[in-house]
Amino acid sequence: MLQPNIKPTLIIAVGNLSRGDDALAPLLLELIEPVIDESTTELITDFQLQLEHALDITGRDRVLFIDAAVECTTPFSFSEQQASTEYAHTSHIMSPAAIMQVYQKITKRLAPPCFLLSIKGESFELGESISASAEQHLQAAKVFTLAALKLSSVEEWRKLHRNFVL
Amino acid sequence: MYEHLETAENPDKLKRVVIDPVSRVEGHGKVTLLLDENDQVKQARLHIVEFRGFERFIQGRPYWELPVLVQRLCGICPVSHHLAAGKAIDQLVGVDPENLPIAATHLRKLLHFGQVLQSHALHFFHLASPDLLFGFDSDIAKRNIIGVIGAHPDIALQGVKLRKYGQEVIRVVSGKRVHGTAAIPGGMNKPLSKSDRDYLLTDIDQIIAWTASAVALVKTLHCSNRSFYDEFASIPSHYMGLIQTDGALELYHGGLRAKDTEGAVIFDHVDYCKYNDYIHEQVKSWTYMKFPYLLSLGKENGWYRVGPLARVNNCDFIDTPLAEAARIDFKQHFESPQVHSTLAFHWARMIEALHCAESIKQLLNDPVTLSTDLVTQGEKRFEGVGVIEAPRGTLFHHYQIDENDIVTRANLIVSTTSNNTAMNESVRQVAATYLNGRELNEALLNNLEVAIRAYDPCLSCATHAMGKMPLAVELVDNEGKIVDRLVKSSSSHIAAA
């Protein structure tokens, strides 16, 4: 089956540039794209997570999902994901955990380590720009993401996750 | 028919049940039921609350921005909006479809077939197959794509890979999976390279084989419980869509054809730029969504269906061999001039997926598709109409611009709008047939959702921030007081709340 060259780090940003704070993840990718190492990191933007993203995570050392989140209590949050059927039952969209679950079901292998960067958003109307507060959250998330990408090991990302939990 | 269930006489004195949101559809819709003291359904409505501001979003923009901009109207079928806008702005630069360079038309069709293929695969395998493979009232914990992967791994994997292949066609032709810039005024912005053509050809025979298997699977499901599949949510209706000059199935460009419930032609080969002479829209107070109807038949009787079932019903033949054989088999199964079974949407959808796969192979093998002659120009006009058959049905984009190339007026009719009356009719049919007098539970209510899902409605606004998709059902007494409330969590656990 079709499979372009695989880079060890994959970042998948989910959102719509024309729906207010839903643009947070695609905008973050636009901000970091000029400075990332293209030889080791692949960037994908999509409107929503769907089944085929389970194939995109194949062969990766680590995967970072980025999305806007209304329930985030801090400007952004960072967490490691575990395969789960959560969100797979009622919605047409899928969560990173469900993507991992699909991957494991269809490949019979453990999914690569996957992390979720949630950036707090508030308003999602068609035609809106991102809100002033979301702009601040975006800048904070950019600093965090660039720092995280300088960490080469999955274990270091897990430490970041533990720091957020604490 | 079931129009009598659209509006109850004394709604304040009836119990109210709400399914909000309808699950496993694209976007946000809800169903409300009003029941009397004997649990007889007196009113059933599908509400779609997200279609607003599309035209306002477009107006005031320079027209050349539109093919990229309109992709953001909807995260589900951005390519459909992109191509409809592309066709409309061709006219603004004075280029009619027949004058577009052949290679540009080929590339647009390739892009479109990739879009329809991936969309149909997503709908059938991800959204619909859990109901069809496990049963409408099966264990809700397994009635989802993860359950399908567990029980039918080969089928599920084919679905994932069909979707992925369609996305790859889109990426190769437009440069990106989303936000691509393929169609430009008067043509396409980049040719298809030989290496990209060869890359897409690598797997196409497997894709054709899988779509053919999907057609066979749908037929097997229909034959397993024929009377149920034929009758569930079935409503006699008119059908409308694009058609080729010779009567062949058409997804990208053609005239408008409408047929009645018996298959008689209402109008044929109509220039879609004159759509306003044939289709009008009705407004109702209880929903944001309009109700289009065929002008010649009037508001009450002129509603129609669009989408895969309409297209397969309306065409005289399909111009790819395997899909044509599947169409003939489909028509023989139902033994009627027009197929009105709402669940037959799934069958027709997979026939179209097969047609798309065959058409992709044909286009890739045509040397003209690799031509670099991709753009032409004409004389500026101030009005343009672009119409295509999106995965869910006929999609209209209509723009007017001023001397400064700014859009002053925009009108969009999306396919789900055209199916609005039909979806409500199907909801009312199911409510009257399966819910009357019964104690409601999730499994029964899922029948309503199955009927809606068959249309593959796109209710999406592409806003999908996490944690916003619960399902709640409320039971309200005669005085409007909530007497019971069930909540289905994202882990499918149902609890009183």
Contacts between the chains, C-beta under 8 A, distances in Angstrom:
chain1	res1	chain2	res2	distance
A	1	B	161	5.6
A	1	B	164	7.2
A	1	B	165	7.8
A	1	B	203	6.0
A	1	B	206	7.9
A	2	B	164	7.1
A	2	B	165	6.6
A	2	B	168	5.2
A	2	B	199	7.0
A	2	B	200	8.0
A	2	B	202	6.9
A	2	B	203	5.9
A	14	B	464	7.3
A	15	B	464	8.0
A	16	B	72	5.4
A	16	B	75	5.7
A	16	B	462	4.3
A	16	B	463	6.7
A	17	B	72	6.0
A	17	B	179	7.3
A	18	B	57	7.3
A	18	B	69	7.2
A	18	B	72	3.7
A	18	B	73	7.9
A	19	B	72	7.2
A	19	B	461	6.8
A	19	B	462	6.3
A	19	B	463	5.1
A	21	B	465	7.9
A	22	B	462	7.2
A	22	B	463	5.1
A	22	B	464	7.5
A	22	B	465	6.7
A	44	B	177	7.1
A	45	B	176	7.7
A	45	B	177	7.7
A	45	B	178	6.2
A	45	B	179	6.9
A	46	B	177	6.1
A	46	B	178	5.6
A	47	B	75	2.8
A	47	B	76	7.5
A	47	B	78	7.0
A	47	B	178	5.9
A	47	B	462	4.9
A	47	B	464	7.7
A	48	B	75	5.5
A	48	B	462	6.9
A	48	B	464	4.9
A	50	B	122	6.6
A	50	B	126	7.7
A	50	B	163	7.0
A	51	B	122	6.9
A	51	B	125	7.7
A	51	B	126	5.8
A	51	B	145	6.8
A	51	B	159	7.1
A	51	B	160	4.8
A	51	B	163	5.7
A	52	B	118	7.9
A	52	B	160	6.2
A	52	B	163	4.9
A	52	B	164	4.1
A	52	B	167	5.7
A	54	B	160	6.4
A	55	B	160	6.5
A	55	B	161	7.5
A	55	B	164	5.3
A	67	B	465	7.1
A	67	B	466	6.1
A	68	B	465	5.0
A	69	B	465	5.7
A	69	B	466	5.1
A	69	B	467	6.9
A	70	B	465	4.9
A	70	B	466	7.8
A	70	B	467	6.5
A	70	B	468	6.8
A	71	B	466	7.2
A	71	B	467	4.7
A	85	B	144	7.1
A	85	B	146	4.7
A	85	B	491	7.0
A	85	B	492	7.8
A	86	B	490	5.4
A	86	B	491	5.6
A	87	B	466	7.8
A	87	B	469	7.2
A	87	B	490	4.8
A	88	B	144	4.9
A	88	B	145	6.0
A	88	B	146	4.9
A	89	B	23	7.6
A	89	B	140	6.9
A	89	B	141	7.5
A	89	B	143	7.5
A	89	B	144	4.7
A	89	B	488	7.6
A	89	B	490	6.6
A	89	B	491	7.0
A	89	B	492	4.0
A	90	B	23	4.1
A	90	B	24	7.0
A	90	B	469	5.7
A	90	B	470	7.4
A	90	B	471	5.3
A	90	B	488	6.2
A	90	B	490	6.2
A	90	B	492	7.2
A	91	B	23	6.7
A	91	B	24	7.3
A	91	B	469	4.3
A	91	B	490	7.4
A	92	B	23	8.0
A	92	B	24	5.8
A	92	B	25	6.1
A	92	B	26	5.1
A	92	B	27	7.6
A	92	B	126	7.6
A	92	B	127	6.2
A	92	B	460	7.6
A	93	B	464	5.0
A	93	B	469	7.5
A	95	B	466	6.7
A	98	B	146	7.0
A	101	B	146	5.7
A	102	B	145	7.0
A	102	B	146	6.8
A	102	B	149	6.4
A	102	B	160	7.3
A	105	B	146	6.6
A	105	B	149	4.1
A	105	B	150	6.3
A	105	B	153	7.0
A	105	B	156	7.6
A	106	B	149	6.1
A	106	B	153	6.7
A	106	B	156	6.8
A	106	B	157	5.1
A	106	B	160	6.5
A	118	B	466	7.1
A	121	B	465	6.1
A	124	B	461	7.8
A	124	B	463	4.2
A	124	B	465	6.4
A	125	B	53	7.6
A	126	B	53	5.1
A	126	B	54	7.5
A	126	B	57	5.5
A	126	B	72	7.9
A	126	B	73	7.3
A	126	B	461	6.5
A	127	B	53	6.4
A	127	B	56	7.1
A	127	B	57	4.7
